[in-house]
Amino acid sequence: MADEINTLEDLQAAVTDDIGGVQGTEELVARDPVRDEFGRSYATGKRKDAVARVWIKPGSGKVTVNGKDMNTYFARPVLQMILAQPFTVAGVEGQFDVVATVKGGGLSGQAGAVKHGVSKALQLYDPSLRGALKAAGFLTRDSRVVERKKYGKAKARKSFQFSKR
C-alpha cells in the first residue's frame, strides 16, 4: 500500500488494476436446468428431524406424499398451505406434479421438509424461479431443532421444583 488513495477515481483505478477490469465482475452466473431422463428434477428437503425426497415434473398440480394424496396425508389446512407456498411465490400453481417420500419427525416438520424440497427442485427445474424463491427464504434450511435434555433437569432447561426444607 505504497500508493495512497484519496479520491473515488483513485479507488476505481486501483480496483480495476487489481481485478483486470470492472467488466469481468458484472458477469452473472448462468445456471442450467437439472433434469433426469424422465424430465423430472430431484431435491432433498429437511426440517427438524424430517427428511423429504422430492421429484417434480410438469403436470396438472397433483401432489403425492408417501403414496397418498396431499389432502389425506396432510389433513390440516395449515400444512396444505405450507406445501402450496413455493408454487404461489414462483407463480406456477397447478403446473407441476410432485412425488415426495418423507421420513422422520412429525407432520409439521414433514410439511416443512417437503416445502424445502419442492423449492429446491423448482429452482433446479427452472433457474429463473431462483430469485423469487430465495427472496422468500424457501431455499434456506430452517436449522432450528429441539434442544436436548440435560442431566439434573426436568427438560432441556426446566429445573425440578426447588425445596427449601
C-alpha positions in Angstrom: 0.0 0.0 0.0 2.6 2.5 -1.1 0.1 4.5 -3.1 -2.3 6.5 -1.0 -5.9 6.6 -2.2 -7.6 9.9 -1.6 -10.4 10.1 -4.2 -13.0 7.9 -5.7 -11.3 7.9 -9.1 -8.1 6.6 -7.4 -10.1 3.9 -5.8 -11.8 2.9 -9.1 -8.4 2.8 -10.8 -7.0 0.6 -8.0 -9.9 -1.8 -8.2 -9.7 -2.2 -11.9 -6.0 -2.7 -11.8 -6.4 -5.5 -9.2 -9.1 -7.5 -10.9 -8.4 -6.7 -14.5 -11.3 -4.6 -15.3 -14.8 -4.0 -13.9 -16.5 -5.7 -16.8 -15.4 -9.2 -15.5 -17.1 -8.7 -12.2 -20.6 -7.9 -13.6 -20.8 -11.2 -15.3 -23.7 -13.3 -13.9 -23.5 -17.0 -13.4 -25.9 -18.7 -15.9 -27.5 -21.7 -14.3 -28.6 -24.7 -16.4 -31.7 -26.7 -15.6 -31.0 -30.0 -13.9 -33.4 -32.8 -15.1 -33.2 -36.5 -15.4 -34.1 -38.7 -18.4 -37.8 -38.6 -17.4 -37.9 -34.8 -17.4 -38.0 -34.6 -13.6 -36.0 -32.6 -11.1 -35.0 -34.1 -7.7 -34.2 -32.4 -4.4 -33.9 -33.2 -0.8 -35.6 -31.1 1.8 -35.0 -31.1 5.5 -36.8 -29.6 8.6 -36.3 -30.6 12.2 -35.9 -34.4 12.1 -37.8 -34.9 8.8 -36.1 -35.6 5.5 -38.1 -35.4 2.3 -37.1 -36.7 -1.1 -39.0 -34.7 -3.8 -39.4 -35.2 -7.5 -41.2 -32.6 -9.7 -42.3 -32.8 -13.3 -44.6 -30.7 -15.5 -48.2 -31.8 -14.9 -51.6 -30.9 -13.5 -50.6 -29.9 -10.0 -51.1 -33.3 -8.3 -49.1 -33.7 -5.1 -48.4 -37.2 -3.7 -46.7 -37.7 -0.4 -45.7 -41.3 0.7 -48.1 -42.8 -1.9 -51.1 -40.8 -0.6 -52.8 -37.7 -1.9 -51.6 -34.4 -0.2 -55.1 -33.8 1.3 -55.2 -37.1 3.0 -51.6 -37.2 4.3 -51.6 -33.6 5.5 -55.2 -33.2 6.7 -54.7 -29.9 8.4 -55.3 -26.9 6.1 -52.2 -25.1 7.5 -49.9 -27.9 6.4 -51.5 -27.9 2.9 -51.0 -24.1 2.8 -47.3 -24.6 3.7 -46.9 -27.1 0.8 -48.5 -24.6 -1.7 -46.3 -21.7 -0.7 -43.4 -22.3 -3.1 -45.8 -22.6 -6.1 -47.6 -19.4 -5.3 -44.4 -17.4 -4.7 -42.9 -18.7 -8.0 -46.3 -18.2 -9.8 -46.5 -21.8 -11.2 -49.6 -23.1 -9.3 -51.0 -26.2 -10.9 -48.2 -26.6 -13.4 -46.1 -29.3 -11.7 -46.8 -32.8 -10.3 -45.0 -33.6 -7.1 -44.0 -37.0 -5.8 -42.4 -37.0 -2.3 -41.3 -39.5 0.3 -40.9 -38.3 3.8 -39.3 -40.0 6.8 -38.8 -38.8 10.4 -40.2 -36.1 12.6 -43.8 -35.1 12.9 -46.4 -33.8 10.5 -45.3 -30.2 10.8 -41.6 -31.0 10.3 -42.5 -33.2 7.3 -44.6 -30.4 5.7 -41.6 -28.1 6.1 -39.3 -30.7 4.7 -41.5 -31.2 1.6 -41.8 -27.4 1.2 -38.0 -27.1 1.3 -37.5 -29.9 -1.2 -40.2 -28.6 -3.6 -38.5 -25.1 -3.5 -35.1 -26.6 -4.3 -36.5 -28.8 -7.1 -38.4 -25.9 -8.7 -35.2 -23.9 -8.7 -33.3 -26.8 -10.3 -36.0 -27.3 -12.9 -36.3 -23.6 -13.9 -33.4 -21.5 -12.7 -35.3 -18.3 -13.4 -37.5 -19.0 -10.4 -34.5 -18.9 -8.0 -34.7 -15.2 -7.3 -38.3 -15.3 -6.1 -37.8 -18.5 -4.0 -34.6 -17.2 -2.5 -36.1 -13.8 -1.6 -39.0 -15.6 0.2 -36.4 -17.7 2.1 -37.6 -21.1 0.9 -34.1 -22.3 -0.3 -32.6 -22.0 3.2 -32.9 -24.9 5.5 -34.5 -24.0 8.8 -31.8 -25.3 11.2 -33.8 -25.0 14.4 -34.1 -28.4 16.1 -35.3 -29.5 19.5 -32.7 -28.8 22.3 -31.5 -31.9 24.0 -32.4 -32.7 27.6 -29.7 -32.1 30.2 -28.9 -34.2 33.2 -30.2 -32.8 36.5 -33.0 -31.0 34.7 -36.6 -32.0 34.1 -36.4 -31.0 30.4 -33.9 -29.0 28.3 -34.0 -26.0 30.6 -36.8 -26.6 33.1 -35.5 -27.5 36.6 -37.1 -29.6 39.2 -39.1 -27.8 41.9 -36.8 -26.2 44.5 -37.5 -27.3 48.1 -36.1 -25.1 50.9 -36.6 -27.8 53.6 
